[in-house]
Amino acid sequence: MKTIVCTKPNEMEIITKEKQHSIKENEVLIAIKRIGICGTDIHAYGGNQPFFEYPRVLGHELSGIVETVGANVESVKQGNIVTVIPYVNCGKCVACRNGRENCCTNMEVIGVHRDGGMTEYLAVPAEHIFVVSDLSLEEAAIVEPLSIGAHAVRRAEIKEGETVLIVGAGPIGMGAARFAKLAGATTVIMDLSEERLHACKEWADCDHAVVAGEAAYQELLDVNQGELPTVVIDATGNKHSMMSSFDYVSHSGKLIYVGLVKDTISFFDPDFHAKELTLMASRNATKEDFNYVIDCLSKGLVKDSYVTNHIEFDQVPSFFEAGSFTTNKTLIAIDK
């Protein structure tokens, strides 16, 4: 079977491996059909992902068709269309005991800490499989990135009618904007790119779009009756944006970092205390988030234009080498 390996920063190659035939009793062997390219993959390729070792097979936004099921697996059948929750937790640490498996002390993410889905076949523990018979292979592959945004929204505990600013109109920000809207919020999207702003506003049904920059603060006040948003979700993964986001939160508000940066973030403490802000991290997603996103996709609450670029499996190394990351979401197709 063909497998794409990131051997070291800025180097990727296609190799041929023997297809896996034997699986454990609790595993499912999936014929991978669609793979989403994520910011995590881009950062890993560039050597900027903080939880990464080389060589590694990337790919954690996955869908496929069940090839084989282990002897003890009853919830999944051969031929099922499935998506994968790629966060493998230990089940024993303090986070897992508190129902926060998404930030397990011993977390291993498929495609980050262990080899992922940029391959033709992948064995995955059955408890990390969701059968998604009502979804297409393309829809199934975007459940994971959408769940990241959905988890950030759930962390924020958004109340109907409050104003939420989403900073960053990339794939994760788009998802956060859509699910904030579905939670009943007035939504504002902010980005440097007017093209991305327009695309996100249309796709997520945002109420307002604000171009990031010197005029952004006043524009936020103008579109929100003179008040700052009560919730700000920063999905940029950019140090300067993440630090600036403190300025956009109202008194008593919440700032949620869903974007990740390999750097130190600082803030001006007097303002932080004067506003009595709540600062939160949002990492990965939970099974509850996955189920919610799958339900939204099944009901047509998420538009089908999330994926903006499609490439073939053999094109992946040249795609990364060329730095072709201008579109919002690229999906790799493996068709037989």
Helices and strands as residue ranges (DSSP letters): E 2-8, E 11-16, E 27-37, H 39-46, E 61-69, E 81-84, E 87-88, H 94-97, G 101-103, E 108-109, E 121-125, G 126-128, E 129-131, H 137-141, H 143-156, E 163-167, H 171-182, E 186-191, H 194-204, E 208-211, H 216-223, E 231-234, H 239-244, G 245-248, E 254-257, H 269-275, E 278-281, H 287-298, E 309-312, G 313-315, H 316-321, E 330-333
